[in-house]
Amino acid sequence: MKSKRLRLVYNPYAGRRKLTSQLDTVIRIFQESGNEVSIHRASSSEDIEQITSQSMDVDRLVIAGGDGSIHQAVNGLLKIPVEKRPVLGILPVGTANDLAYALHLPNTIPEACKVIGNGNTFEIDTGMINDQYFVNVASAGLLTDVSQKVDTRVKNTLGQLAYFLKGIETLPSYKPFHVEFENDGKRYQEEVVLFMAVNGLSVGGLRKLVPNASLTDGKLDILIVPAAGWPETLRLLVSVLTGETVNTDKIIKFHTTDLKVFTDRPIHSDLDGEAGPESTWHIKIGPKISVLG
């Protein structure tokens, strides 16, 4: 059987640096699975996107990192013509590992390596906001840019708790923003504190946020929390974070393949924990990519 060319790109700072101590094991498992292995140590998130966009010389591109690293890799992959694009493999060594959860990948590095080594592939959706791609979520508002603001050392030490602690800091001073959009013939004009376009099954490690979402249905799940005065807004946020949104009709939820969102002022977005474009946003389903799983 002809060996496959596999490139491992790893973020040395992801998830308490737990990959670096197992690097020899990772290489061994990949080689035993019939792969010719090359390795790239990423020096920055931009480096991940760049090396990925140049990876037309391999069959499999394995990213060891968190959801931010996967985000950068996908944006690099989609710059490659589809006929030359390698299959994406994931070693989940980040904080939340949302995509790995959605793909039902093992939590341990050796077991995840074996899944990649088996070579089973399938296609998943991506999302697109303006000219950037995302895999799990495009979001704006409360709690959505926490990953960008939390120090890497704090994130590695406290894990998901770091996101909530940083988010709580922003609550007293947060100013809602106005959104306008049309969907299914209905026009919406809302003051909101949270806007999300979800592609995956979890966001920031929250497994019940959009429990019926799918990575393969060709649709995005839109979830919007309107501003309603702080006591009610806090209740709505808690219901979203705990997955109990089915009990309220105040939260806006629907499926879409294409949506244009206008805001009353420039609002920053967050894509898979990385900085995204300012509004106005054109959000739509993106091309599919092949992954190992």
Secondary structure, 3 states (H helix, E strand, C coil): CCCEEEEEEECCCHHHHCCHHHHHHHHHHHHHCCEEEEEEECCCHHHHHHHHHCCCCCCEEEEEECHHHHHHHHHHHCCCCHHHCCEEEEEECCCCCHHHHHCCCCCCHHHHHHHHHHCCEEEECCEEECCEEECCEEEEECCCCHHHHCCHHHHHHHCHHHHHHHHHHHCCCCCCEEEEEEECCEEEEEEEEEEEEECCCCECCECCCCCCCCCCCCCEEEEEEECCCHHHHHHHHHHHHCCCHHHCCCCEEEEECEEEEEECCCCCCEECCEECCCCCEEEEECCCEEEEC
